[in-house]
Amino acid sequence: MKKIIYLLASILIFTNLFLITNANQIKTDNKPCADKKEFIQMIDSRLNLTDEQKEILKKNRQKNKKEIRKILNKMEKLTKEIKSIYLSSNSKLEADIKSSTKKMQLVLLKQEADNLRKKHREEFEKILTQNQKSEFEKIKNEFKSKNNKKNN
């Protein structure tokens, strides 16, 4: 019986460590980061979008922003609830147990937001010409290498 309890406790601790690590990496505020603004400016200036493409892009950005904002608001609410659990609990283990489902929900919401962003990017790429697509790939690669340098 003790072995089972120790095994369950170990699994719970490992799961919570994983969830805490992922939950701490989630950006829940609704403020666009400077990199995102810079990325959008580069797209606007380097892709030479037509007026029609700009209009489609503007409409899509507004729609996409609303969809992402809903998810981010849910994530922010869950994060506050998790913090509240830790502040009101008597022990870390108790807080880990109480908050584990909320942490899992937070990870799932992050995945949902990532999937939505991917879908939006694919929609954007559909309106581009072949030359614009190749330039867009160059811009994405520049930002990936820039972000890799920041993280190292």
C-alpha positions as CSV (number, residue, x, y, z in Angstrom):
1,M,0.0,0.0,0.0
2,K,2.8,2.4,0.9
3,K,4.5,1.7,-2.5
4,I,1.3,2.7,-4.3
5,I,1.0,5.9,-2.3
6,Y,4.7,6.7,-3.0
7,L,4.2,5.9,-6.7
8,L,1.1,8.1,-6.9
9,A,2.8,10.9,-5.1
10,S,5.8,10.7,-7.4
11,I,3.6,10.8,-10.5
12,L,1.7,13.7,-9.1
13,I,4.9,15.7,-8.3
14,F,6.3,14.9,-11.8
15,T,3.1,16.0,-13.5
16,N,2.9,19.2,-11.5
17,L,6.6,20.0,-12.3
18,F,5.8,19.6,-16.0
19,L,2.7,21.7,-15.7
20,I,4.3,24.4,-13.7
21,T,7.2,24.6,-16.2
22,N,4.8,25.0,-19.1
23,A,2.4,27.3,-17.2
24,N,5.2,29.7,-16.4
25,Q,6.1,30.0,-20.0
26,I,2.6,31.1,-21.0
27,K,2.1,34.7,-21.8
28,T,-1.4,35.7,-20.6
29,D,-1.5,39.4,-21.0
30,N,-3.2,40.9,-24.0
31,K,-0.3,43.3,-24.9
32,P,1.4,42.6,-28.2
33,C,5.2,42.2,-27.7
34,A,7.6,44.5,-29.5
35,D,8.9,41.6,-31.6
36,K,5.3,41.0,-32.9
37,K,4.9,44.7,-33.9
38,E,8.3,44.6,-35.6
39,F,7.3,41.4,-37.4
40,I,4.1,43.0,-38.7
41,Q,5.9,46.1,-39.8
42,M,8.4,44.0,-41.8
43,I,5.6,42.1,-43.4
44,D,3.8,45.4,-44.4
45,S,7.0,47.0,-45.8
46,R,8.7,44.0,-47.4
47,L,5.9,42.0,-49.0
48,N,4.5,44.9,-51.0
49,L,0.9,43.9,-50.4
50,T,-1.8,45.1,-52.7
51,D,-4.7,47.2,-51.3
52,E,-6.9,44.2,-51.6
53,Q,-4.5,42.0,-49.7
54,K,-4.1,44.7,-47.0
55,E,-7.9,44.9,-46.6
56,I,-8.2,41.1,-46.3
57,L,-5.3,41.0,-43.8
58,K,-6.9,43.8,-41.8
59,K,-10.2,42.0,-41.5
60,N,-8.5,38.7,-40.6
61,R,-6.3,40.4,-38.0
62,Q,-9.4,41.9,-36.3
63,K,-11.2,38.5,-36.3
64,N,-8.2,36.6,-35.2
65,K,-7.4,39.1,-32.4
66,K,-10.9,38.5,-31.0
67,E,-10.5,34.7,-31.1
68,I,-7.1,34.8,-29.4
69,R,-8.2,37.3,-26.9
70,K,-10.9,35.0,-25.7
71,I,-8.4,32.2,-25.1
72,L,-5.9,34.6,-23.4
73,N,-8.6,35.9,-21.1
74,K,-9.4,32.3,-20.0
75,M,-5.7,31.7,-19.5
76,E,-5.3,34.8,-17.4
77,K,-8.3,33.8,-15.2
78,L,-6.9,30.3,-14.7
79,T,-3.5,31.7,-13.8
80,K,-5.1,33.9,-11.1
81,E,-7.1,31.0,-9.8
82,I,-3.9,28.9,-9.5
83,K,-2.1,31.7,-7.7
84,S,-5.0,32.0,-5.4
85,I,-4.9,28.3,-4.6
86,Y,-1.2,28.5,-3.7
87,L,-1.8,31.5,-1.5
88,S,-4.7,29.9,0.4
89,S,-3.3,26.4,0.8
90,N,-1.5,25.1,3.9
91,S,1.1,23.2,2.0
92,K,2.7,23.1,-1.4
93,L,1.6,19.5,-1.9
94,E,-2.0,20.4,-1.1
95,A,-1.8,23.3,-3.6
96,D,-0.3,21.1,-6.2
97,I,-3.1,18.6,-5.9
98,K,-5.8,21.3,-5.9
99,S,-4.4,23.2,-8.9
100,S,-3.3,20.3,-11.1
101,T,-6.5,20.2,-13.2
102,K,-6.4,24.0,-13.7
103,K,-2.7,23.7,-14.8
104,M,-3.7,21.0,-17.3
105,Q,-6.5,23.3,-18.6
106,L,-3.9,26.1,-18.9
107,V,-1.6,23.9,-21.0
108,L,-4.6,22.8,-23.2
109,L,-5.6,26.4,-23.7
110,K,-2.0,27.3,-24.7
111,Q,-2.1,24.5,-27.3
112,E,-5.5,25.8,-28.6
113,A,-4.0,29.3,-29.0
114,D,-1.0,27.8,-30.8
115,N,-3.2,25.9,-33.2
116,L,-5.3,29.0,-33.8
117,R,-2.2,31.0,-34.6
118,K,-1.0,28.3,-37.0
119,K,-4.4,28.4,-38.7
120,H,-4.3,32.2,-39.0
121,R,-0.8,32.0,-40.5
122,E,-2.0,29.5,-43.1
123,E,-4.9,31.7,-44.0
124,F,-2.6,34.7,-44.4
125,E,-0.2,32.7,-46.6
126,K,-3.2,31.7,-48.9
127,I,-3.6,35.4,-50.0
128,L,0.1,35.8,-50.9
129,T,1.7,35.4,-54.4
130,Q,4.6,33.0,-54.8
131,N,7.1,35.8,-54.6
132,Q,5.5,37.1,-51.4
133,K,5.5,33.6,-49.9
134,S,9.2,33.3,-50.5
135,E,9.9,36.7,-48.9
136,F,7.6,35.8,-46.0
137,E,9.7,32.7,-45.4
138,K,12.8,34.8,-45.3
139,I,11.2,37.1,-42.7
140,K,10.1,34.2,-40.6
141,N,13.6,32.7,-40.7
142,E,15.2,36.0,-39.7
143,F,12.9,36.2,-36.7
144,K,13.6,32.6,-35.7
145,S,17.3,33.2,-35.8
146,K,16.9,36.5,-33.9
147,N,14.8,34.8,-31.2
148,N,17.2,31.9,-31.0
149,K,20.1,34.4,-30.3
150,K,17.9,36.1,-27.6
151,N,17.2,32.8,-25.9
152,N,20.8,31.6,-25.8
